[in-house]
Amino acid sequence: MSKPDELLVDIAAMVESEQSNQMSLTVVVQGAVITGRLAPENVWRQRVAEVLEQSQRLGPFSALFSSAGADTRPPQRKEPPTHLHFHVARILQGSIGLPETGGMYRVEIKDVGAWTVGDFSYSDR
């Protein structure tokens, strides 16, 4: 069992505390390169819920992610975050990012083997 990178945990905690969705990050998880922006878990859950609500087959699952399903989740803890919540994110496959429009990914921090600030669509111009 690997120990999470303390600096990465601090980044995740700052995203959670400030409710910001502007921190761009690229991580390597079990050989996959994921690049995108971090979001607070509650923002990430709400966006996933909105996508699921639009699906006839998957609509019932939206309550697990939305605030309406909050009573089924454990109460908020004061412990450090254990996951990164990406939105507008892509898995890099060669020179292509999948999905092209960006997706929603949840990554366990302890599984991150390498990371860097910024994403491959980041531009400081």
WORA-V312980 format. One record per backbone hydrogen bond with DSSP energy under -0.5 kcal/mol. CO is the residue of the C=O (numbers start at 1). NH is the residue of the N-H. Records with the same first field share a line. If there is no record, write none. Layout:
# WORA-V312980
CO: NH + NH
This chain:
# WORA-V312980
5: 9
6: 10
7: 11
8: 12
9: 13
10: 14
11: 15
12: 16
13: 17
14: 18
15: 19 + 20
22: 24
23: 38
24: 118
25: 36
26: 116
27: 29 + 34
28: 113 + 114
29: 32
32: 29 + 34
33: 92
34: 27
35: 90
36: 25
37: 87
40: 44
41: 45
42: 46
43: 47
44: 48
45: 49
46: 50
47: 51
48: 52
49: 53
50: 54
51: 54
52: 55
55: 59
58: 61
59: 62
60: 63
61: 64 + 65
62: 65 + 66
66: 69
67: 70
69: 72
70: 73
82: 109
84: 86 + 107
85: 39
86: 105
87: 37
89: 103
90: 35 + 92
91: 98
92: 33
93: 96
96: 93
98: 91
99: 102
103: 89 + 105
105: 86
107: 84
108: 111
109: 112
111: 30 + 113
114: 28
116: 26
119: 122
